[in-house]
Structure formats: C-alpha cells, structure tokens
C-alpha cells in the first residue's frame, strides 16, 4: 500500500496545537522513534530509549523552533502554535508498518 493511499488527513486552525499520534502504547528499551517532515523527509524529532533512559532531540529548523513536543511514553508528536508553513506530510519511518503518513492541513484564522 503506498503512502498516498494511507495518508491520514488532520485539519487544524492556524495558531492551534495538534497532536499526531504514533499509535504506540509505549516506547520500549532500544527503540528509536523518528518524526520526519516534508517531501525530503527532513528529520524534525528523535526519541531514543536505552536502559530505561529516554533522550529526545528536536530539529534546529527555525520554522519549528519551540513548537515541537514528543510524548516520551507513546512517541506522539505535538506541534504548538501551528502556522501555514507547518502544513505537509509527517511520517515516522522507524515504525512505518504501524504508522502511516499523516498529512497536516492548516486553515487560516
């Protein structure tokens, strides 16, 4: 099944927050969860769990600065104070079989 056939469209009003769910009940030891954005698949967030220690990293891309938050238990990605420039495709290639691409569509206020 191609990504275009399995896209989950999420619609949000500009300025609001949106959470993209990773469809996981928990992140296990030795898991690495990556969130990517756009047609080039730019890495925007990474969460790693090793020996019950969790590390989270975010992109330094100015368009996302201070807006991203990842749930350290489920891997869900929250984008706060959304803008039109945040519209596009988000995906999590590390668990692609479980997580289908999400297409985020933003409406102007």
C-alpha positions in Angstrom: 0.0 0.0 0.0 1.5 3.3 -1.0 1.7 6.3 1.3 -0.7 8.3 -0.8 -3.4 5.6 -0.2 -2.9 5.5 3.5 -2.5 9.2 4.4 -4.4 10.3 7.4 -5.5 13.9 6.9 -5.5 16.1 10.0 -7.0 19.5 9.8 -6.2 22.3 12.3 -6.8 26.0 12.5 -3.7 28.2 12.3 -2.5 29.1 15.8 -3.9 26.0 17.5 -1.9 22.9 18.6 -2.2 19.5 17.0 -1.0 16.1 18.1 0.0 13.4 15.6 -0.4 10.0 17.3 2.3 7.4 16.8 -0.2 4.6 17.5 2.1 3.1 20.1 1.1 2.1 23.6 4.6 2.6 24.9 8.2 3.0 23.7 10.3 0.1 24.7 14.0 -0.2 25.6 16.3 0.0 22.5 13.5 1.8 20.5 14.3 4.8 18.3 11.3 6.8 17.1 11.9 9.4 14.3 9.5 12.0 13.1 10.2 13.4 9.6 8.5 16.3 7.7 8.0 17.2 4.1 8.8 15.7 0.7 12.5 15.4 1.5 11.8 13.7 4.8 13.7 16.2 7.0 14.2 14.9 10.5 12.4 17.1 13.0 12.4 14.9 16.1 14.0 11.8 17.5 13.3 9.9 20.7 15.6 7.1 21.9 15.1 4.7 24.9 18.1 2.8 26.1 18.3 1.0 29.5 15.2 2.9 30.8 16.8 6.3 29.9 15.0 8.4 27.3 16.6 11.1 25.2 14.7 13.4 22.9 16.1 15.7 20.2 14.4 18.3 18.0 15.4 20.0 14.8 17.1 23.4 14.8 14.9 24.4 11.8 13.6 27.9 12.7 10.1 27.1 11.4 9.7 24.5 14.3 11.7 26.3 17.0 10.0 25.9 20.4 6.9 24.4 18.8 7.5 20.6 19.0 6.9 18.2 21.8 7.2 14.4 21.8 5.4 12.3 24.3 8.2 10.2 25.9 5.8 7.3 26.6 3.9 7.0 23.3 6.1 8.9 20.7 3.2 11.1 19.7 4.3 14.5 18.2 2.6 17.8 19.3 3.1 20.9 17.2 2.1 24.1 19.2 1.0 27.4 17.7 0.8 26.0 14.2 1.4 28.1 11.1 0.6 27.5 7.4 4.3 26.6 6.9 3.7 23.5 9.1 1.3 22.1 6.5 2.6 19.0 4.8 3.3 15.3 5.3 4.7 13.9 8.6 5.8 10.4 8.9 7.6 8.1 11.3 9.8 5.7 9.2 11.1 3.8 12.2 7.7 2.2 12.7 6.3 2.6 9.2 4.2 -0.6 9.3 2.4 0.7 12.4 2.4 4.4 11.5 1.0 5.7 8.2 1.9 9.1 6.9 -0.1 11.9 8.3 -1.0 14.9 6.2 -1.4 18.1 8.2 -3.6 20.7 6.6 -3.8 24.1 8.3 -6.6 26.7 7.9 -6.0 30.4 8.3 -7.9 32.0 11.2 
